[in-house]
């Protein structure tokens, strides 16, 4: 994150993959790789070790399969969890400081075209998609994982024992929702004080896309 670098793990070895220090303006955060081998990386736009400026905006960095990096989208308020549709045409990113989700169309070559902001969730973090068009969201402020439909309406809410951090649909049928929560606060996180927990919850609609 703070070295602004992507690493590759293969055959038991970790090697440098792409240096993003000449592209990213701040700490890099969540990332995802789509079905065509393109990486989309969140750049917060500031140094997270120095605190979170109220008005800071970040971006998404696109890294092509051959290691070329460029800015794909700007004006995001703390870009966090990222998910991509099964056809690799739609990207959704959680804006933690914006309390919303942003949707982009992925053009040929990986360029991003902004479509809209939708849903109002207290500090959304990690996200994933399901086959019903829904988005599951780890909600840091709301101590829950929340599902919204594509209109942004909340359809499901599952309380967690701590802050909602991340979620992913997996298992053989992709109907197991893996939820990470943490007993912490922003101040404790800055001091490295956090106790995490993983819960597995069965849901009706299976997962879709990436992750």
N, C-alpha and C positions, 0 to 999 in steps of 0.2 A: 504493500500500500504506500508506504512512505518513500520507498526507493523508486516508485513510479515505473515498475518493471514487471513484465509478464515472464513467468518461469514455465518450463516444460519438465514434466516428470515422465521418464521412459526408461525401461530396463534397469530399474533400481537407482537411477541417477537423476539429479535435478540440474538442469542447465538453463542459461538465459535464453529466452525466446525473442522478446521484443522490448527494447528500451523506449518507454513512453515519455521520458523526461523532457523531450523537446516539443511534445504535443500537449501533454496534460499541464494545467495551471495549478493543480492542487493534489491532494491525496486521492489516489484511485481506490475504488470501493468494489461493489459487486460487478460481476461480469457474466456473460453467457456466450456460448458458441452455438450458432444455428446449424441447420442441416446441410449447409453448403460450406462449412468450415470457417465462416467469418466470426470474429470475436467482437462483441460490443461491451465496452468497459465504461463504467461510470467514473467521471472525474468531478469531485466535489467542488472544485474551483477555489479551495482554500486549504491551508494546512490544518488537519483535524486536531493535531497536538496542541494548537493554540486556541482551541475553542471554536464554536460555531457562530459566525457572524449572522445577524438576523436577516440581512439583505443579500447574502451571498447567492450567486447562481453558478451552476456547473454545467457540464455537458456530457455527451456520450462520445466516446472515441471508437471509431471503427478500425479494426485490424484485419486486413485481408489475409487469406491463407498463405500468401507468400511474404507476410511480415511487414507490409506497408501500413502505416498508421496515419489517420487523418480525422478531423472533427466531423462527426456525423450529425449532431444536434446540439443546440445551445439553449440557454435561458431556463435551465432546470434547477429547481430549488431542492438541493440535496438529492440527486439521483441515487436511488437505492436498488431494490430488487428489480430484476428484468425478466421478462418472459416473452417467448416468440411462438407464434401460431404454427401448426403442423405444416402449412404450405410455405413457411418462411417469408410471408408477405406482410405480417403485422407484428410490431414490437410494442409491448406495453412496459412502462417503467413507473415505479413508485417514486413520487416526489415527497420525501419525508417531511421537509419543512413546508411544503405546499399543501399537506393533508389531502392529496389527491393522486389519481393515476393519470398518466399521459399516454396517448396512443399515437403511433407513427406507422406510416406505410413504408415498407422496405422496397425500394426501387431496385431495378436491375443494377448489379454491381455493389449493392449494399447501401446506397444513399438513402437517407431518412427524410420523409416528408411528414410534417406535423399534421395530424388530423383533429385532435380535440383533447381536452381534459375532462375527466368524468369521475364520479364517485367522491364522497367526502368521508374520509377515514382518518382518525387521529393517529398521525405519524406512521404511515404505512412503511413496512420494511420489506422482507422477502415475499415474493409472490409466485404463483403458478396458475396454469390454466386447466380447464376441464372441457370435455367434449360438448357440454351444453352451452358453451360460450361464456361460462362464468370465470371469475378471477378470485382465487383464494388469496388472502392477504394476512400476513402477520402484522398485527396492529400494536405498536409499542405503547401508545398512550392508553389503549383500551383493554390491555391484558387479555387478548383474545385472538383467535383467527376468525376472519370474517369473509364470507363469500358475497360478491356482488355480481349482478348480471351486467350485460353490456350497456344497459341504460344507467348503470350506477346505483341501482336499487339493492339494498341489502336483503339477501334471501336466507342466509344462515349466519349464526354467530355461535362460536364454541368458546366458552370461557377457559382460560389457561391459568395455571398457578402463579405465573409471573408475566413479564412483558412479552408480547408477541414479537418474535424475532424473524422467523422464517418458516416456510412450509413447502412441501413438495408431495405430489401424488405419485405413489410407486407401488411396489408389489407386483405379483404376476398379472393381476387384472387392473392395475393402476387405480384401485379404489381404496387404497390405504393412504390416508393423509398423515404424513410425518410432520410433526409440529415441534419447533424448538422455541422454548421460552426461557427467560432468565429473571432471577430475583436480583434486580439491580435498579439503579437510577443513572441518569446521565453523569452525575457527579461521581458515583461509584465506578462507572465504566472508565472514566478518565484516570481513576486511581488503580484500575485493574481489579476491582472488586466485583465479582459476578459469579453467581451459581446457576448453571444451566440445567435444563431438563428436556428430554425428548419424549413426546407422547405419540402414540399411534392410534388413529381414529378411523373407523370404517365409514365411508361415505357412499352415496348412491351412484353418482356420476363419475366415470373414470377420468383420469387425467389425459391431457392432450398437449402436443407441441413440446417445447423445450423450456424449462427442464422437465 
